[in-house]
Amino acid sequence: MNAKSLLGTILTLVGLVGLVYGGIDFTKGGVSQASFVYVILGGIFFFAGIGLIRSTRV
């Protein structure tokens, strides 16, 4: 596994954790600015990781 694939996997997992945490925060009724930050950053990391994995696979 090369460095780009490893970084893509890490970014995808971090993004998934951010999306899940933001979703849990939304369902608890805590619609605050922090919830939006978790969801937005989670989405950015998730899709960046997926894009990096997709571009390194041959």
PDB file of N, H, CA, C and O in Angstrom:
ATOM      1  N   MET A   1       0.852  -1.169   0.000  1.00  0.00           N
ATOM      2  CA  MET A   1       0.000   0.000   0.000  1.00  0.00           C
ATOM      3  C   MET A   1       0.897   1.231   0.000  1.00  0.00           C
ATOM      4  O   MET A   1       1.734   1.397   0.887  1.00  0.00           O
ATOM      5  N   ASN A   2       0.722   2.077  -0.978  1.00  0.00           N
ATOM      6  H   ASN A   2       0.042   1.943  -1.699  1.00  0.00           H
ATOM      7  CA  ASN A   2       1.578   3.258  -1.049  1.00  0.00           C
ATOM      8  C   ASN A   2       1.032   4.386  -0.183  1.00  0.00           C
ATOM      9  O   ASN A   2      -0.035   4.263   0.417  1.00  0.00           O
ATOM     10  N   ALA A   3       1.770   5.474  -0.128  1.00  0.00           N
ATOM     11  H   ALA A   3       2.637   5.574  -0.616  1.00  0.00           H
ATOM     12  CA  ALA A   3       1.444   6.573   0.788  1.00  0.00           C
ATOM     13  C   ALA A   3       0.137   7.261   0.425  1.00  0.00           C
ATOM     14  O   ALA A   3      -0.621   7.652   1.312  1.00  0.00           O
ATOM     15  N   LYS A   4      -0.141   7.415  -0.879  1.00  0.00           N
ATOM     16  H   LYS A   4       0.474   7.097  -1.600  1.00  0.00           H
ATOM     17  CA  LYS A   4      -1.383   8.078  -1.275  1.00  0.00           C
ATOM     18  C   LYS A   4      -2.604   7.251  -0.879  1.00  0.00           C
ATOM     19  O   LYS A   4      -3.602   7.803  -0.415  1.00  0.00           O
ATOM     20  N   SER A   5      -2.533   5.970  -1.053  1.00  0.00           N
ATOM     21  H   SER A   5      -1.722   5.522  -1.430  1.00  0.00           H
ATOM     22  CA  SER A   5      -3.648   5.105  -0.658  1.00  0.00           C
ATOM     23  C   SER A   5      -3.856   5.139   0.843  1.00  0.00           C
ATOM     24  O   SER A   5      -4.991   5.182   1.317  1.00  0.00           O
ATOM     25  N   LEU A   6      -2.771   5.121   1.589  1.00  0.00           N
ATOM     26  H   LEU A   6      -1.849   5.086   1.205  1.00  0.00           H
ATOM     27  CA  LEU A   6      -2.873   5.169   3.048  1.00  0.00           C
ATOM     28  C   LEU A   6      -3.468   6.501   3.508  1.00  0.00           C
ATOM     29  O   LEU A   6      -4.333   6.524   4.383  1.00  0.00           O
ATOM     30  N   LEU A   7      -3.012   7.601   2.927  1.00  0.00           N
ATOM     31  H   LEU A   7      -2.310   7.582   2.215  1.00  0.00           H
ATOM     32  CA  LEU A   7      -3.560   8.907   3.272  1.00  0.00           C
ATOM     33  C   LEU A   7      -5.040   9.003   2.881  1.00  0.00           C
ATOM     34  O   LEU A   7      -5.840   9.573   3.623  1.00  0.00           O
ATOM     35  N   GLY A   8      -5.397   8.460   1.743  1.00  0.00           N
ATOM     36  H   GLY A   8      -4.747   7.997   1.140  1.00  0.00           H
ATOM     37  CA  GLY A   8      -6.794   8.451   1.328  1.00  0.00           C
ATOM     38  C   GLY A   8      -7.668   7.660   2.276  1.00  0.00           C
ATOM     39  O   GLY A   8      -8.790   8.068   2.575  1.00  0.00           O
ATOM     40  N   THR A   9      -7.168   6.535   2.750  1.00  0.00           N
ATOM     41  H   THR A   9      -6.256   6.203   2.507  1.00  0.00           H
ATOM     42  CA  THR A   9      -7.915   5.719   3.709  1.00  0.00           C
ATOM     43  C   THR A   9      -8.091   6.460   5.025  1.00  0.00           C
ATOM     44  O   THR A   9      -9.173   6.442   5.611  1.00  0.00           O
ATOM     45  N   ILE A  10      -7.035   7.107   5.489  1.00  0.00           N
ATOM     46  H   ILE A  10      -6.156   7.122   5.013  1.00  0.00           H
ATOM     47  CA  ILE A  10      -7.114   7.857   6.745  1.00  0.00           C
ATOM     48  C   ILE A  10      -8.089   9.023   6.610  1.00  0.00           C
ATOM     49  O   ILE A  10      -8.903   9.253   7.505  1.00  0.00           O
ATOM     50  N   LEU A  11      -8.016   9.765   5.497  1.00  0.00           N
ATOM     51  H   LEU A  11      -7.355   9.578   4.770  1.00  0.00           H
ATOM     52  CA  LEU A  11      -8.937  10.877   5.283  1.00  0.00           C
ATOM     53  C   LEU A  11     -10.387  10.399   5.220  1.00  0.00           C
ATOM     54  O   LEU A  11     -11.284  11.051   5.753  1.00  0.00           O
ATOM     55  N   THR A  12     -10.608   9.269   4.573  1.00  0.00           N
ATOM     56  H   THR A  12      -9.878   8.739   4.141  1.00  0.00           H
ATOM     57  CA  THR A  12     -11.959   8.732   4.479  1.00  0.00           C
ATOM     58  C   THR A  12     -12.494   8.344   5.855  1.00  0.00           C
ATOM     59  O   THR A  12     -13.647   8.635   6.172  1.00  0.00           O
ATOM     60  N   LEU A  13     -11.686   7.703   6.661  1.00  0.00           N
ATOM     61  H   LEU A  13     -10.749   7.467   6.404  1.00  0.00           H
ATOM     62  CA  LEU A  13     -12.130   7.305   7.996  1.00  0.00           C
ATOM     63  C   LEU A  13     -12.374   8.511   8.899  1.00  0.00           C
ATOM     64  O   LEU A  13     -13.350   8.536   9.649  1.00  0.00           O
ATOM     65  N   VAL A  14     -11.494   9.507   8.832  1.00  0.00           N
ATOM     66  H   VAL A  14     -10.701   9.486   8.223  1.00  0.00           H
ATOM     67  CA  VAL A  14     -11.690  10.722   9.633  1.00  0.00           C
ATOM     68  C   VAL A  14     -12.956  11.451   9.193  1.00  0.00           C
ATOM     69  O   VAL A  14     -13.713  11.954  10.023  1.00  0.00           O
ATOM     70  N   GLY A  15     -13.179  11.502   7.891  1.00  0.00           N
ATOM     71  H   GLY A  15     -12.565  11.093   7.216  1.00  0.00           H
ATOM     72  CA  GLY A  15     -14.395  12.129   7.381  1.00  0.00           C
ATOM     73  C   GLY A  15     -15.645  11.389   7.800  1.00  0.00           C
ATOM     74  O   GLY A  15     -16.658  12.006   8.129  1.00  0.00           O
ATOM     75  N   LEU A  16     -15.579  10.077   7.791  1.00  0.00           N
ATOM     76  H   LEU A  16     -14.756   9.575   7.524  1.00  0.00           H
ATOM     77  CA  LEU A  16     -16.728   9.275   8.216  1.00  0.00           C
ATOM     78  C   LEU A  16     -17.033   9.495   9.693  1.00  0.00           C
ATOM     79  O   LEU A  16     -18.194   9.600  10.086  1.00  0.00           O
ATOM     80  N   VAL A  17     -15.992   9.562  10.499  1.00  0.00           N
ATOM     81  H   VAL A  17     -15.048   9.476  10.180  1.00  0.00           H
ATOM     82  CA  VAL A  17     -16.192   9.827  11.932  1.00  0.00           C
ATOM     83  C   VAL A  17     -16.818  11.208  12.130  1.00  0.00           C
ATOM     84  O   VAL A  17     -17.719  11.364  12.953  1.00  0.00           O
ATOM     85  N   GLY A  18     -16.352  12.200  11.390  1.00  0.00           N
ATOM     86  H   GLY A  18     -15.620  12.072  10.721  1.00  0.00           H
ATOM     87  CA  GLY A  18     -16.920  13.542  11.493  1.00  0.00           C
ATOM     88  C   GLY A  18     -18.370  13.585  11.074  1.00  0.00           C
ATOM     89  O   GLY A  18     -19.181  14.249  11.720  1.00  0.00           O
ATOM     90  N   LEU A  19     -18.714  12.883   9.996  1.00  0.00           N
ATOM     91  H   LEU A  19     -18.055  12.344   9.471  1.00  0.00           H
ATOM     92  CA  LEU A  19     -20.101  12.842   9.546  1.00  0.00           C
ATOM     93  C   LEU A  19     -21.001  12.146  10.554  1.00  0.00           C
ATOM     94  O   LEU A  19     -22.115  12.599  10.818  1.00  0.00           O
ATOM     95  N   VAL A  20     -20.524  11.055  11.110  1.00  0.00           N
ATOM     96  H   VAL A  20     -19.619  10.687  10.896  1.00  0.00           H
ATOM     97  CA  VAL A  20     -21.322  10.320  12.103  1.00  0.00           C
ATOM     98  C   VAL A  20     -21.502  11.162  13.362  1.00  0.00           C
ATOM     99  O   VAL A  20     -22.604  11.240  13.906  1.00  0.00           O
ATOM    100  N   TYR A  21     -20.429  11.788  13.823  1.00  0.00           N
ATOM    101  H   TYR A  21     -19.534  11.724  13.381  1.00  0.00           H
ATOM    102  CA  TYR A  21     -20.518  12.606  15.035  1.00  0.00           C
ATOM    103  C   TYR A  21     -21.461  13.795  14.829  1.00  0.00           C
ATOM    104  O   TYR A  21     -22.262  14.115  15.707  1.00  0.00           O
ATOM    105  N   GLY A  22     -21.364  14.440  13.675  1.00  0.00           N
ATOM    106  H   GLY A  22     -20.713  14.180  12.962  1.00  0.00           H
ATOM    107  CA  GLY A  22     -22.276  15.542  13.376  1.00  0.00           C
ATOM    108  C   GLY A  22     -23.714  15.073  13.271  1.00  0.00           C
ATOM    109  O   GLY A  22     -24.627  15.768  13.717  1.00  0.00           O
ATOM    110  N   GLY A  23     -23.929  13.891  12.682  1.00  0.00           N
ATOM    111  H   GLY A  23     -23.187  13.326  12.320  1.00  0.00           H
ATOM    112  CA  GLY A  23     -25.281  13.333  12.592  1.00  0.00           C
ATOM    113  C   GLY A  23     -25.852  12.994  13.949  1.00  0.00           C
ATOM    114  O   GLY A  23     -27.033  13.231  14.206  1.00  0.00           O
ATOM    115  N   ILE A  24     -25.033  12.445  14.814  1.00  0.00           N
ATOM    116  H   ILE A  24     -24.074  12.252  14.605  1.00  0.00           H
ATOM    117  CA  ILE A  24     -25.490  12.132  16.175  1.00  0.00           C
ATOM    118  C   ILE A  24     -25.831  13.418  16.917  1.00  0.00           C
ATOM    119  O   ILE A  24     -26.808  13.468  17.664  1.00  0.00           O
ATOM    120  N   ASP A  25     -25.028  14.453  16.710  1.00  0.00           N
ATOM    121  H   ASP A  25     -24.234  14.412  16.103  1.00  0.00           H
ATOM    122  CA  ASP A  25     -25.290  15.729  17.365  1.00  0.00           C
ATOM    123  C   ASP A  25     -26.597  16.347  16.868  1.00  0.00           C
ATOM    124  O   ASP A  25     -27.333  16.957  17.643  1.00  0.00           O
ATOM    125  N   PHE A  26     -26.882  16.187  15.572  1.00  0.00           N
ATOM    126  H   PHE A  26     -26.284  15.691  14.943  1.00  0.00           H
ATOM    127  CA  PHE A  26     -28.153  16.678  15.028  1.00  0.00           C
ATOM    128  C   PHE A  26     -29.335  15.926  15.625  1.00  0.00           C
ATOM    129  O   PHE A  26     -30.351  16.538  15.957  1.00  0.00           O
ATOM    130  N   THR A  27     -29.218  14.610  15.767  1.00  0.00           N
ATOM    131  H   THR A  27     -28.393  14.113  15.497  1.00  0.00           H
ATOM    132  CA  THR A  27     -30.345  13.824  16.260  1.00  0.00           C
ATOM    133  C   THR A  27     -30.607  14.053  17.751  1.00  0.00           C
ATOM    134  O   THR A  27     -31.718  13.822  18.227  1.00  0.00           O
ATOM    135  N   LYS A  28     -29.594  14.504  18.485  1.00  0.00           N
ATOM    136  H   LYS A  28     -28.691  14.692  18.098  1.00  0.00           H
ATOM    137  CA  LYS A  28     -29.795  14.818  19.898  1.00  0.00           C
ATOM    138  C   LYS A  28     -30.507  16.154  20.082  1.00  0.00           C
ATOM    139  O   LYS A  28     -30.851  16.528  21.203  1.00  0.00           O
ATOM    140  N   GLY A  29     -30.725  16.864  18.994  1.00  0.00           N
ATOM    141  H   GLY A  29     -30.446  16.560  18.083  1.00  0.00           H
ATOM    142  CA  GLY A  29     -31.397  18.149  19.089  1.00  0.00           C
ATOM    143  C   GLY A  29     -30.451  19.305  19.288  1.00  0.00           C
ATOM    144  O   GLY A  29     -30.893  20.436  19.495  1.00  0.00           O
ATOM    145  N   GLY A  30     -29.180  19.054  19.232  1.00  0.00           N
ATOM    146  H   GLY A  30     -28.821  18.136  19.063  1.00  0.00           H
ATOM    147  CA  GLY A  30     -28.200  20.122  19.433  1.00  0.00           C
ATOM    148  C   GLY A  30     -27.812  20.775  18.128  1.00  0.00           C
ATOM    149  O   GLY A  30     -26.669  20.659  17.686  1.00  0.00           O
ATOM    150  N   VAL A  31     -28.751  21.459  17.510  1.00  0.00           N
ATOM    151  H   VAL A  31     -29.680  21.554  17.868  1.00  0.00           H
ATOM    152  CA  VAL A  31     -28.450  22.114  16.240  1.00  0.00           C
ATOM    153  C   VAL A  31     -27.702  23.401  16.557  1.00  0.00           C
ATOM    154  O   VAL A  31     -28.306  24.439  16.829  1.00  0.00           O
ATOM    155  N   SER A  32     -26.402  23.314  16.518  1.00  0.00           N
ATOM    156  H   SER A  32     -25.912  22.470  16.298  1.00  0.00           H
ATOM    157  CA  SER A  32     -25.565  24.468  16.825  1.00  0.00           C
ATOM    158  C   SER A  32     -24.540  24.640  15.719  1.00  0.00           C
ATOM    159  O   SER A  32     -24.509  23.881  14.750  1.00  0.00           O
ATOM    160  N   GLN A  33     -23.716  25.636  15.883  1.00  0.00           N
ATOM    161  H   GLN A  33     -23.740  26.252  16.671  1.00  0.00           H
ATOM    162  CA  GLN A  33     -22.691  25.899  14.889  1.00  0.00           C
ATOM    163  C   GLN A  33     -21.664  24.766  14.842  1.00  0.00           C
ATOM    164  O   GLN A  33     -21.119  24.470  13.778  1.00  0.00           O
ATOM    165  N   ALA A  34     -21.400  24.137  15.972  1.00  0.00           N
ATOM    166  H   ALA A  34     -21.842  24.377  16.836  1.00  0.00           H
ATOM    167  CA  ALA A  34     -20.429  23.048  16.017  1.00  0.00           C
ATOM    168  C   ALA A  34     -20.910  21.855  15.192  1.00  0.00           C
ATOM    169  O   ALA A  34     -20.102  21.181  14.553  1.00  0.00           O
ATOM    170  N   SER A  35     -22.215  21.587  15.199  1.00  0.00           N
ATOM    171  H   SER A  35     -22.871  22.135  15.718  1.00  0.00           H
ATOM    172  CA  SER A  35     -22.758  20.483  14.409  1.00  0.00           C
ATOM    173  C   SER A  35     -22.486  20.689  12.927  1.00  0.00           C
ATOM    174  O   SER A  35     -22.088  19.764  12.219  1.00  0.00           O
ATOM    175  N   PHE A  36     -22.709  21.921  12.471  1.00  0.00           N
ATOM    176  H   PHE A  36     -23.033  22.672  13.047  1.00  0.00           H
ATOM    177  CA  PHE A  36     -22.473  22.216  11.062  1.00  0.00           C
ATOM    178  C   PHE A  36     -20.997  22.083  10.707  1.00  0.00           C
ATOM    179  O   PHE A  36     -20.657  21.618   9.619  1.00  0.00           O
ATOM    180  N   VAL A  37     -20.131  22.485  11.609  1.00  0.00           N
ATOM    181  H   VAL A  37     -20.407  22.864  12.493  1.00  0.00           H
ATOM    182  CA  VAL A  37     -18.690  22.383  11.357  1.00  0.00           C
ATOM    183  C   VAL A  37     -18.277  20.924  11.226  1.00  0.00           C
ATOM    184  O   VAL A  37     -17.510  20.577  10.328  1.00  0.00           O
ATOM    185  N   TYR A  38     -18.781  20.055  12.122  1.00  0.00           N
ATOM    186  H   TYR A  38     -19.404  20.336  12.852  1.00  0.00           H
ATOM    187  CA  TYR A  38     -18.442  18.637  12.044  1.00  0.00           C
ATOM    188  C   TYR A  38     -18.924  18.021  10.731  1.00  0.00           C
ATOM    189  O   TYR A  38     -18.201  17.251  10.099  1.00  0.00           O
ATOM    190  N   VAL A  39     -20.130  18.358  10.331  1.00  0.00           N
ATOM    191  H   VAL A  39     -20.718  18.983  10.844  1.00  0.00           H
ATOM    192  CA  VAL A  39     -20.684  17.779   9.105  1.00  0.00           C
ATOM    193  C   VAL A  39     -19.935  18.296   7.876  1.00  0.00           C
ATOM    194  O   VAL A  39     -19.618  17.520   6.974  1.00  0.00           O
ATOM    195  N   ILE A  40     -19.656  19.575   7.833  1.00  0.00           N
ATOM    196  H   ILE A  40     -19.914  20.205   8.565  1.00  0.00           H
ATOM    197  CA  ILE A  40     -18.970  20.144   6.668  1.00  0.00           C
ATOM    198  C   ILE A  40     -17.541  19.621   6.561  1.00  0.00           C
ATOM    199  O   ILE A  40     -17.116  19.198   5.486  1.00  0.00           O
ATOM    200  N   LEU A  41     -16.795  19.644   7.667  1.00  0.00           N
ATOM    201  H   LEU A  41     -17.140  19.987   8.540  1.00  0.00           H
ATOM    202  CA  LEU A  41     -15.421  19.127   7.626  1.00  0.00           C
ATOM    203  C   LEU A  41     -15.397  17.621   7.377  1.00  0.00           C
ATOM    204  O   LEU A  41     -14.525  17.124   6.664  1.00  0.00           O
ATOM    205  N   GLY A  42     -16.339  16.901   7.954  1.00  0.00           N
ATOM    206  H   GLY A  42     -17.047  17.304   8.533  1.00  0.00           H
ATOM    207  CA  GLY A  42     -16.425  15.466   7.701  1.00  0.00           C
ATOM    208  C   GLY A  42     -16.675  15.176   6.232  1.00  0.00           C
ATOM    209  O   GLY A  42     -16.067  14.272   5.659  1.00  0.00           O
ATOM    210  N   GLY A  43     -17.568  15.941   5.626  1.00  0.00           N
ATOM    211  H   GLY A  43     -18.062  16.675   6.092  1.00  0.00           H
ATOM    212  CA  GLY A  43     -17.838  15.758   4.196  1.00  0.00           C
ATOM    213  C   GLY A  43     -16.630  16.073   3.337  1.00  0.00           C
ATOM    214  O   GLY A  43     -16.340  15.358   2.378  1.00  0.00           O
ATOM    215  N   ILE A  44     -15.928  17.136   3.677  1.00  0.00           N
ATOM    216  H   ILE A  44     -16.164  17.717   4.456  1.00  0.00           H
ATOM    217  CA  ILE A  44     -14.728  17.501   2.905  1.00  0.00           C
ATOM    218  C   ILE A  44     -13.675  16.408   3.007  1.00  0.00           C
ATOM    219  O   ILE A  44     -13.116  15.983   1.996  1.00  0.00           O
ATOM    220  N   PHE A  45     -13.401  15.947   4.236  1.00  0.00           N
ATOM    221  H   PHE A  45     -13.855  16.291   5.058  1.00  0.00           H
ATOM    222  CA  PHE A  45     -12.400  14.896   4.409  1.00  0.00           C
ATOM    223  C   PHE A  45     -12.829  13.597   3.740  1.00  0.00           C
ATOM    224  O   PHE A  45     -12.015  12.917   3.115  1.00  0.00           O
ATOM    225  N   PHE A  46     -14.104  13.254   3.871  1.00  0.00           N
ATOM    226  H   PHE A  46     -14.765  13.806   4.379  1.00  0.00           H
ATOM    227  CA  PHE A  46     -14.597  12.007   3.300  1.00  0.00           C
ATOM    228  C   PHE A  46     -14.447  11.998   1.782  1.00  0.00           C
ATOM    229  O   PHE A  46     -13.898  11.053   1.215  1.00  0.00           O
ATOM    230  N   PHE A  47     -14.932  13.044   1.129  1.00  0.00           N
ATOM    231  H   PHE A  47     -15.378  13.812   1.590  1.00  0.00           H
ATOM    232  CA  PHE A  47     -14.861  13.062  -0.329  1.00  0.00           C
ATOM    233  C   PHE A  47     -13.445  13.268  -0.850  1.00  0.00           C
ATOM    234  O   PHE A  47     -13.118  12.797  -1.940  1.00  0.00           O
ATOM    235  N   ALA A  48     -12.599  13.963  -0.092  1.00  0.00           N
ATOM    236  H   ALA A  48     -12.865  14.345   0.793  1.00  0.00           H
ATOM    237  CA  ALA A  48     -11.195  14.077  -0.488  1.00  0.00           C
ATOM    238  C   ALA A  48     -10.505  12.718  -0.404  1.00  0.00           C
ATOM    239  O   ALA A  48      -9.721  12.360  -1.283  1.00  0.00           O
ATOM    240  N   GLY A  49     -10.797  11.968   0.651  1.00  0.00           N
ATOM    241  H   GLY A  49     -11.433  12.259   1.365  1.00  0.00           H
ATOM    242  CA  GLY A  49     -10.217  10.633   0.792  1.00  0.00           C
ATOM    243  C   GLY A  49     -10.690   9.684  -0.288  1.00  0.00           C
ATOM    244  O   GLY A  49      -9.897   8.924  -0.842  1.00  0.00           O
ATOM    245  N   ILE A  50     -11.981   9.722  -0.590  1.00  0.00           N
ATOM    246  H   ILE A  50     -12.625  10.340  -0.140  1.00  0.00           H
ATOM    247  CA  ILE A  50     -12.523   8.864  -1.653  1.00  0.00           C
ATOM    248  C   ILE A  50     -11.897   9.217  -2.991  1.00  0.00           C
ATOM    249  O   ILE A  50     -11.542   8.332  -3.771  1.00  0.00           O
ATOM    250  N   GLY A  51     -11.761  10.514  -3.256  1.00  0.00           N
ATOM    251  H   GLY A  51     -12.049  11.232  -2.623  1.00  0.00           H
ATOM    252  CA  GLY A  51     -11.130  10.942  -4.504  1.00  0.00           C
ATOM    253  C   GLY A  51      -9.675  10.518  -4.593  1.00  0.00           C
ATOM    254  O   GLY A  51      -9.203  10.132  -5.662  1.00  0.00           O
ATOM    255  N   LEU A  52      -8.970  10.587  -3.489  1.00  0.00           N
ATOM    256  H   LEU A  52      -9.353  10.900  -2.620  1.00  0.00           H
ATOM    257  CA  LEU A  52      -7.564  10.190  -3.477  1.00  0.00           C
ATOM    258  C   LEU A  52      -7.425   8.678  -3.670  1.00  0.00           C
ATOM    259  O   LEU A  52      -6.535   8.234  -4.396  1.00  0.00           O
ATOM    260  N   ILE A  53      -8.271   7.897  -3.048  1.00  0.00           N
ATOM    261  H   ILE A  53      -8.994   8.257  -2.459  1.00  0.00           H
ATOM    262  CA  ILE A  53      -8.234   6.448  -3.227  1.00  0.00           C
ATOM    263  C   ILE A  53      -8.565   6.099  -4.667  1.00  0.00           C
ATOM    264  O   ILE A  53      -7.903   5.264  -5.282  1.00  0.00           O
ATOM    265  N   ARG A  54      -9.582   6.738  -5.195  1.00  0.00           N
ATOM    266  H   ARG A  54     -10.120   7.417  -4.695  1.00  0.00           H
ATOM    267  CA  ARG A  54     -10.018   6.443  -6.575  1.00  0.00           C
ATOM    268  C   ARG A  54      -8.942   6.795  -7.588  1.00  0.00           C
ATOM    269  O   ARG A  54      -8.785   6.098  -8.590  1.00  0.00           O
ATOM    270  N   SER A  55      -8.198   7.868  -7.342  1.00  0.00           N
ATOM    271  H   SER A  55      -8.326   8.435  -6.528  1.00  0.00           H
ATOM    272  CA  SER A  55      -7.168   8.283  -8.311  1.00  0.00           C
ATOM    273  C   SER A  55      -5.906   7.432  -8.236  1.00  0.00           C
ATOM    274  O   SER A  55      -5.148   7.378  -9.205  1.00  0.00           O
ATOM    275  N   THR A  56      -5.661   6.761  -7.098  1.00  0.00           N
ATOM    276  H   THR A  56      -6.277   6.805  -6.312  1.00  0.00           H
ATOM    277  CA  THR A  56      -4.449   5.957  -6.969  1.00  0.00           C
ATOM    278  C   THR A  56      -4.667   4.499  -7.357  1.00  0.00           C
ATOM    279  O   THR A  56      -3.697   3.778  -7.588  1.00  0.00           O
ATOM    280  N   ARG A  57      -5.892   4.059  -7.432  1.00  0.00           N
ATOM    281  H   ARG A  57      -6.680   4.645  -7.245  1.00  0.00           H
ATOM    282  CA  ARG A  57      -6.155   2.670  -7.838  1.00  0.00           C
ATOM    283  C   ARG A  57      -5.915   2.523  -9.332  1.00  0.00           C
ATOM    284  O   ARG A  57      -6.329   3.370 -10.123  1.00  0.00           O
ATOM    285  N   VAL A  58      -5.252   1.457  -9.708  1.00  0.00           N
ATOM    286  H   VAL A  58      -4.915   0.769  -9.065  1.00  0.00           H
ATOM    287  CA  VAL A  58      -4.942   1.227 -11.131  1.00  0.00           C
ATOM    288  C   VAL A  58      -5.770   0.107 -11.684  1.00  0.00           C
ATOM    289  O   VAL A  58      -5.646  -0.229 -12.862  1.00  0.00           O
TER     290      VAL A  58
END
